[in-house]
Each structure stands twice: as C-alpha cells, then as structure tokens.
Amino acid sequence: MPAKIANSSRYRTAISRGLKEVREHLVTQTELEQRTGISQQLISRYESVTSDLEPSVSTIYALEDAMAVPHGSVLEAAGLIDDELLATLTVEKAIRLDPKLSDEMREVVLVTYRTAVRLSAAGQAR
C-alpha cells in the first residue's frame, strides 16, 4: 500500500491546495495527464478540497517530477514542510540521480548525508 502523508481532512485539504498552487503556475491538468499517465479527472480530484481522495507520496513525487519541480514542492506550498526539510529532500534527490555513483556508493553517500544533517541539528539544539 502506498504511503500517505496524513490521515486527516486538514492535511488532505492542504495537499489539495498545495498541488493546485504548484500546478497552476506550470501546466494544465491535461498536460500533467500527458506527462504522467494519471487521468485529468483524477488530478482534478486530488486538487479538490472537497474530495476524500489523497495522493500517495509516490504519486506526489511523480507529479512533481512531471512538473520539473523539486520533491517537497507540493508539501511546501501546502504549508506542511519547511525550507530546511525541502533542502534535504532536494539534496537526497540529487544524490539518488547522480549517474556517477554506483548503487552501493549512493547508499553510503545518503547515509553519510543524513547522519551529518542529524548531527548538525543536534549541535544546533544545544
């Protein structure tokens, strides 16, 4: 089962608004359908604040990829993610997409990066 962001109408409404806000500046629902294979009707339902339908995290990522925006952009527009977390997601995406890294090296770099972020956050909390 795909991961969901949250299980409340407040979060679904925020995600709907965030998706619509990001998409409206970049593409139409029909263009997004052509890029993702997700039907325009389903995209419309994701954007509807009255719908109980919530996209999975992987669906949000696919929509963000099709709009050529960093992962986390929809959640940022929804007010559910801050700049620091968004930067982390962008760095991690860059690491995952780097063609010069083997799968094993990519995992090492990701673990190292995440550890450095945690240690930095712990040091700032003191």
PyMOL CGO cylinders between C-alpha atoms (Angstrom):
from pymol import cmd
from pymol.cgo import CYLINDER

trace = [
    CYLINDER, 0.00, 0.00, 0.00, 1.46, 3.42, -0.96, 0.3, 1, 1, 1, 1, 1, 1,
    CYLINDER, 1.46, 3.42, -0.96, 2.49, 5.73, 1.87, 0.3, 1, 1, 1, 1, 1, 1,
    CYLINDER, 2.49, 5.73, 1.87, 0.10, 8.52, 2.71, 0.3, 1, 1, 1, 1, 1, 1,
    CYLINDER, 0.10, 8.52, 2.71, 1.06, 11.93, 4.08, 0.3, 1, 1, 1, 1, 1, 1,
    CYLINDER, 1.06, 11.93, 4.08, -1.51, 12.04, 6.87, 0.3, 1, 1, 1, 1, 1, 1,
    CYLINDER, -1.51, 12.04, 6.87, -4.95, 10.81, 7.71, 0.3, 1, 1, 1, 1, 1, 1,
    CYLINDER, -4.95, 10.81, 7.71, -7.00, 13.92, 8.35, 0.3, 1, 1, 1, 1, 1, 1,
    CYLINDER, -7.00, 13.92, 8.35, -9.18, 16.19, 6.29, 0.3, 1, 1, 1, 1, 1, 1,
    CYLINDER, -9.18, 16.19, 6.29, -6.99, 19.18, 7.25, 0.3, 1, 1, 1, 1, 1, 1,
    CYLINDER, -6.99, 19.18, 7.25, -3.95, 17.58, 5.63, 0.3, 1, 1, 1, 1, 1, 1,
    CYLINDER, -3.95, 17.58, 5.63, -5.90, 16.40, 2.58, 0.3, 1, 1, 1, 1, 1, 1,
    CYLINDER, -5.90, 16.40, 2.58, -7.20, 19.95, 2.10, 0.3, 1, 1, 1, 1, 1, 1,
    CYLINDER, -7.20, 19.95, 2.10, -3.70, 21.41, 2.46, 0.3, 1, 1, 1, 1, 1, 1,
    CYLINDER, -3.70, 21.41, 2.46, -2.26, 18.90, -0.03, 0.3, 1, 1, 1, 1, 1, 1,
    CYLINDER, -2.26, 18.90, -0.03, -5.07, 19.66, -2.49, 0.3, 1, 1, 1, 1, 1, 1,
    CYLINDER, -5.07, 19.66, -2.49, -4.36, 23.37, -2.29, 0.3, 1, 1, 1, 1, 1, 1,
    CYLINDER, -4.36, 23.37, -2.29, -0.60, 22.86, -2.49, 0.3, 1, 1, 1, 1, 1, 1,
    CYLINDER, -0.60, 22.86, -2.49, -0.85, 20.66, -5.58, 0.3, 1, 1, 1, 1, 1, 1,
    CYLINDER, -0.85, 20.66, -5.58, -3.17, 23.11, -7.32, 0.3, 1, 1, 1, 1, 1, 1,
    CYLINDER, -3.17, 23.11, -7.32, -0.98, 26.10, -6.42, 0.3, 1, 1, 1, 1, 1, 1,
    CYLINDER, -0.98, 26.10, -6.42, 2.16, 24.50, -7.84, 0.3, 1, 1, 1, 1, 1, 1,
    CYLINDER, 2.16, 24.50, -7.84, 0.48, 23.07, -10.94, 0.3, 1, 1, 1, 1, 1, 1,
    CYLINDER, 0.48, 23.07, -10.94, -1.45, 26.21, -11.95, 0.3, 1, 1, 1, 1, 1, 1,
    CYLINDER, -1.45, 26.21, -11.95, 1.80, 28.13, -12.43, 0.3, 1, 1, 1, 1, 1, 1,
    CYLINDER, 1.80, 28.13, -12.43, 3.33, 25.45, -14.65, 0.3, 1, 1, 1, 1, 1, 1,
    CYLINDER, 3.33, 25.45, -14.65, 0.95, 23.19, -16.57, 0.3, 1, 1, 1, 1, 1, 1,
    CYLINDER, 0.95, 23.19, -16.57, -2.69, 22.38, -17.18, 0.3, 1, 1, 1, 1, 1, 1,
    CYLINDER, -2.69, 22.38, -17.18, -4.25, 19.26, -15.76, 0.3, 1, 1, 1, 1, 1, 1,
    CYLINDER, -4.25, 19.26, -15.76, -4.37, 17.85, -19.29, 0.3, 1, 1, 1, 1, 1, 1,
    CYLINDER, -4.37, 17.85, -19.29, -0.64, 18.48, -19.81, 0.3, 1, 1, 1, 1, 1, 1,
    CYLINDER, -0.64, 18.48, -19.81, 0.06, 16.81, -16.47, 0.3, 1, 1, 1, 1, 1, 1,
    CYLINDER, 0.06, 16.81, -16.47, -2.05, 13.83, -17.56, 0.3, 1, 1, 1, 1, 1, 1,
    CYLINDER, -2.05, 13.83, -17.56, 0.02, 13.53, -20.74, 0.3, 1, 1, 1, 1, 1, 1,
    CYLINDER, 0.02, 13.53, -20.74, 3.28, 13.66, -18.77, 0.3, 1, 1, 1, 1, 1, 1,
    CYLINDER, 3.28, 13.66, -18.77, 2.28, 11.21, -16.02, 0.3, 1, 1, 1, 1, 1, 1,
    CYLINDER, 2.28, 11.21, -16.02, -0.45, 8.97, -17.35, 0.3, 1, 1, 1, 1, 1, 1,
    CYLINDER, -0.45, 8.97, -17.35, -2.58, 10.00, -14.35, 0.3, 1, 1, 1, 1, 1, 1,
    CYLINDER, -2.58, 10.00, -14.35, -6.00, 10.94, -15.71, 0.3, 1, 1, 1, 1, 1, 1,
    CYLINDER, -6.00, 10.94, -15.71, -7.05, 14.59, -15.73, 0.3, 1, 1, 1, 1, 1, 1,
    CYLINDER, -7.05, 14.59, -15.73, -10.14, 13.58, -13.75, 0.3, 1, 1, 1, 1, 1, 1,
    CYLINDER, -10.14, 13.58, -13.75, -8.00, 12.01, -11.01, 0.3, 1, 1, 1, 1, 1, 1,
    CYLINDER, -8.00, 12.01, -11.01, -5.70, 15.05, -10.90, 0.3, 1, 1, 1, 1, 1, 1,
    CYLINDER, -5.70, 15.05, -10.90, -8.80, 17.22, -10.55, 0.3, 1, 1, 1, 1, 1, 1,
    CYLINDER, -8.80, 17.22, -10.55, -10.00, 15.06, -7.64, 0.3, 1, 1, 1, 1, 1, 1,
    CYLINDER, -10.00, 15.06, -7.64, -6.56, 15.35, -5.97, 0.3, 1, 1, 1, 1, 1, 1,
    CYLINDER, -6.56, 15.35, -5.97, -6.84, 19.13, -6.25, 0.3, 1, 1, 1, 1, 1, 1,
    CYLINDER, -6.84, 19.13, -6.25, -10.42, 19.31, -4.98, 0.3, 1, 1, 1, 1, 1, 1,
    CYLINDER, -10.42, 19.31, -4.98, -10.61, 20.38, -1.34, 0.3, 1, 1, 1, 1, 1, 1,
    CYLINDER, -10.61, 20.38, -1.34, -13.95, 18.58, -1.05, 0.3, 1, 1, 1, 1, 1, 1,
    CYLINDER, -13.95, 18.58, -1.05, -12.57, 15.21, -2.21, 0.3, 1, 1, 1, 1, 1, 1,
    CYLINDER, -12.57, 15.21, -2.21, -11.65, 12.47, 0.27, 0.3, 1, 1, 1, 1, 1, 1,
    CYLINDER, -11.65, 12.47, 0.27, -9.04, 11.25, -2.19, 0.3, 1, 1, 1, 1, 1, 1,
    CYLINDER, -9.04, 11.25, -2.19, -5.41, 11.85, -1.20, 0.3, 1, 1, 1, 1, 1, 1,
    CYLINDER, -5.41, 11.85, -1.20, -2.44, 11.12, -3.44, 0.3, 1, 1, 1, 1, 1, 1,
    CYLINDER, -2.44, 11.12, -3.44, 0.26, 8.82, -2.12, 0.3, 1, 1, 1, 1, 1, 1,
    CYLINDER, 0.26, 8.82, -2.12, 3.77, 10.14, -1.56, 0.3, 1, 1, 1, 1, 1, 1,
    CYLINDER, 3.77, 10.14, -1.56, 4.94, 8.35, -4.70, 0.3, 1, 1, 1, 1, 1, 1,
    CYLINDER, 4.94, 8.35, -4.70, 2.12, 9.97, -6.70, 0.3, 1, 1, 1, 1, 1, 1,
    CYLINDER, 2.12, 9.97, -6.70, 3.06, 13.41, -5.38, 0.3, 1, 1, 1, 1, 1, 1,
    CYLINDER, 3.06, 13.41, -5.38, 6.68, 12.73, -6.38, 0.3, 1, 1, 1, 1, 1, 1,
    CYLINDER, 6.68, 12.73, -6.38, 5.58, 11.62, -9.87, 0.3, 1, 1, 1, 1, 1, 1,
    CYLINDER, 5.58, 11.62, -9.87, 3.51, 14.78, -10.27, 0.3, 1, 1, 1, 1, 1, 1,
    CYLINDER, 3.51, 14.78, -10.27, 6.41, 16.94, -9.05, 0.3, 1, 1, 1, 1, 1, 1,
    CYLINDER, 6.41, 16.94, -9.05, 8.79, 15.18, -11.46, 0.3, 1, 1, 1, 1, 1, 1,
    CYLINDER, 8.79, 15.18, -11.46, 6.38, 15.81, -14.34, 0.3, 1, 1, 1, 1, 1, 1,
    CYLINDER, 6.38, 15.81, -14.34, 6.21, 19.49, -13.40, 0.3, 1, 1, 1, 1, 1, 1,
    CYLINDER, 6.21, 19.49, -13.40, 10.04, 19.61, -13.07, 0.3, 1, 1, 1, 1, 1, 1,
    CYLINDER, 10.04, 19.61, -13.07, 9.91, 20.90, -9.50, 0.3, 1, 1, 1, 1, 1, 1,
    CYLINDER, 9.91, 20.90, -9.50, 11.88, 19.53, -6.53, 0.3, 1, 1, 1, 1, 1, 1,
    CYLINDER, 11.88, 19.53, -6.53, 10.32, 16.81, -4.41, 0.3, 1, 1, 1, 1, 1, 1,
    CYLINDER, 10.32, 16.81, -4.41, 8.62, 18.52, -1.48, 0.3, 1, 1, 1, 1, 1, 1,
    CYLINDER, 8.62, 18.52, -1.48, 7.34, 21.49, -3.52, 0.3, 1, 1, 1, 1, 1, 1,
    CYLINDER, 7.34, 21.49, -3.52, 3.69, 20.45, -3.16, 0.3, 1, 1, 1, 1, 1, 1,
    CYLINDER, 3.69, 20.45, -3.16, 4.08, 19.91, 0.60, 0.3, 1, 1, 1, 1, 1, 1,
    CYLINDER, 4.08, 19.91, 0.60, 5.90, 23.24, 0.92, 0.3, 1, 1, 1, 1, 1, 1,
    CYLINDER, 5.90, 23.24, 0.92, 3.11, 25.03, -0.96, 0.3, 1, 1, 1, 1, 1, 1,
    CYLINDER, 3.11, 25.03, -0.96, 0.64, 23.25, 1.34, 0.3, 1, 1, 1, 1, 1, 1,
    CYLINDER, 0.64, 23.25, 1.34, 2.48, 24.62, 4.38, 0.3, 1, 1, 1, 1, 1, 1,
    CYLINDER, 2.48, 24.62, 4.38, 3.34, 21.10, 5.56, 0.3, 1, 1, 1, 1, 1, 1,
    CYLINDER, 3.34, 21.10, 5.56, 7.11, 21.26, 5.09, 0.3, 1, 1, 1, 1, 1, 1,
    CYLINDER, 7.11, 21.26, 5.09, 9.74, 23.87, 5.88, 0.3, 1, 1, 1, 1, 1, 1,
    CYLINDER, 9.74, 23.87, 5.88, 12.69, 25.13, 3.81, 0.3, 1, 1, 1, 1, 1, 1,
    CYLINDER, 12.69, 25.13, 3.81, 15.24, 23.06, 5.74, 0.3, 1, 1, 1, 1, 1, 1,
    CYLINDER, 15.24, 23.06, 5.74, 13.41, 19.79, 5.12, 0.3, 1, 1, 1, 1, 1, 1,
    CYLINDER, 13.41, 19.79, 5.12, 12.82, 20.75, 1.48, 0.3, 1, 1, 1, 1, 1, 1,
    CYLINDER, 12.82, 20.75, 1.48, 16.56, 21.36, 1.02, 0.3, 1, 1, 1, 1, 1, 1,
    CYLINDER, 16.56, 21.36, 1.02, 17.26, 17.91, 2.48, 0.3, 1, 1, 1, 1, 1, 1,
    CYLINDER, 17.26, 17.91, 2.48, 14.84, 16.30, 0.02, 0.3, 1, 1, 1, 1, 1, 1,
    CYLINDER, 14.84, 16.30, 0.02, 16.46, 18.17, -2.88, 0.3, 1, 1, 1, 1, 1, 1,
    CYLINDER, 16.46, 18.17, -2.88, 19.98, 17.10, -1.86, 0.3, 1, 1, 1, 1, 1, 1,
    CYLINDER, 19.98, 17.10, -1.86, 18.85, 13.50, -1.45, 0.3, 1, 1, 1, 1, 1, 1,
    CYLINDER, 18.85, 13.50, -1.45, 17.21, 13.56, -4.88, 0.3, 1, 1, 1, 1, 1, 1,
    CYLINDER, 17.21, 13.56, -4.88, 20.43, 14.86, -6.42, 0.3, 1, 1, 1, 1, 1, 1,
    CYLINDER, 20.43, 14.86, -6.42, 22.38, 12.05, -4.77, 0.3, 1, 1, 1, 1, 1, 1,
    CYLINDER, 22.38, 12.05, -4.77, 19.86, 9.44, -5.98, 0.3, 1, 1, 1, 1, 1, 1,
    CYLINDER, 19.86, 9.44, -5.98, 20.02, 10.75, -9.56, 0.3, 1, 1, 1, 1, 1, 1,
    CYLINDER, 20.02, 10.75, -9.56, 23.80, 11.12, -9.84, 0.3, 1, 1, 1, 1, 1, 1,
    CYLINDER, 23.80, 11.12, -9.84, 24.81, 8.73, -12.65, 0.3, 1, 1, 1, 1, 1, 1,
    CYLINDER, 24.81, 8.73, -12.65, 28.45, 8.64, -11.48, 0.3, 1, 1, 1, 1, 1, 1,
    CYLINDER, 28.45, 8.64, -11.48, 27.53, 6.81, -8.26, 0.3, 1, 1, 1, 1, 1, 1,
    CYLINDER, 27.53, 6.81, -8.26, 27.05, 3.07, -8.08, 0.3, 1, 1, 1, 1, 1, 1,
    CYLINDER, 27.05, 3.07, -8.08, 24.05, 1.84, -6.10, 0.3, 1, 1, 1, 1, 1, 1,
    CYLINDER, 24.05, 1.84, -6.10, 26.32, 0.88, -3.21, 0.3, 1, 1, 1, 1, 1, 1,
    CYLINDER, 26.32, 0.88, -3.21, 28.12, 4.24, -3.20, 0.3, 1, 1, 1, 1, 1, 1,
    CYLINDER, 28.12, 4.24, -3.20, 24.80, 6.10, -3.50, 0.3, 1, 1, 1, 1, 1, 1,
    CYLINDER, 24.80, 6.10, -3.50, 23.57, 4.38, -0.32, 0.3, 1, 1, 1, 1, 1, 1,
    CYLINDER, 23.57, 4.38, -0.32, 26.81, 5.24, 1.51, 0.3, 1, 1, 1, 1, 1, 1,
    CYLINDER, 26.81, 5.24, 1.51, 26.53, 8.90, 0.49, 0.3, 1, 1, 1, 1, 1, 1,
    CYLINDER, 26.53, 8.90, 0.49, 22.86, 9.06, 1.54, 0.3, 1, 1, 1, 1, 1, 1,
    CYLINDER, 22.86, 9.06, 1.54, 23.57, 7.53, 4.95, 0.3, 1, 1, 1, 1, 1, 1,
    CYLINDER, 23.57, 7.53, 4.95, 26.53, 9.87, 5.45, 0.3, 1, 1, 1, 1, 1, 1,
    CYLINDER, 26.53, 9.87, 5.45, 24.49, 12.91, 4.43, 0.3, 1, 1, 1, 1, 1, 1,
    CYLINDER, 24.49, 12.91, 4.43, 21.57, 12.01, 6.70, 0.3, 1, 1, 1, 1, 1, 1,
    CYLINDER, 21.57, 12.01, 6.70, 23.96, 11.43, 9.62, 0.3, 1, 1, 1, 1, 1, 1,
    CYLINDER, 23.96, 11.43, 9.62, 25.63, 14.81, 9.05, 0.3, 1, 1, 1, 1, 1, 1,
    CYLINDER, 25.63, 14.81, 9.05, 22.22, 16.53, 8.98, 0.3, 1, 1, 1, 1, 1, 1,
    CYLINDER, 22.22, 16.53, 8.98, 21.16, 14.84, 12.25, 0.3, 1, 1, 1, 1, 1, 1,
    CYLINDER, 21.16, 14.84, 12.25, 24.45, 15.72, 13.97, 0.3, 1, 1, 1, 1, 1, 1,
    CYLINDER, 24.45, 15.72, 13.97, 24.24, 19.31, 12.76, 0.3, 1, 1, 1, 1, 1, 1,
    CYLINDER, 24.24, 19.31, 12.76, 20.67, 19.60, 14.05, 0.3, 1, 1, 1, 1, 1, 1,
    CYLINDER, 20.67, 19.60, 14.05, 21.66, 18.07, 17.41, 0.3, 1, 1, 1, 1, 1, 1,
    CYLINDER, 21.66, 18.07, 17.41, 24.58, 20.52, 17.72, 0.3, 1, 1, 1, 1, 1, 1,
    CYLINDER, 24.58, 20.52, 17.72, 22.33, 23.50, 17.00, 0.3, 1, 1, 1, 1, 1, 1,
    CYLINDER, 22.33, 23.50, 17.00, 19.80, 22.33, 19.60, 0.3, 1, 1, 1, 1, 1, 1,
    CYLINDER, 19.80, 22.33, 19.60, 22.38, 22.66, 22.37, 0.3, 1, 1, 1, 1, 1, 1,
]
cmd.load_cgo(trace, "trace")
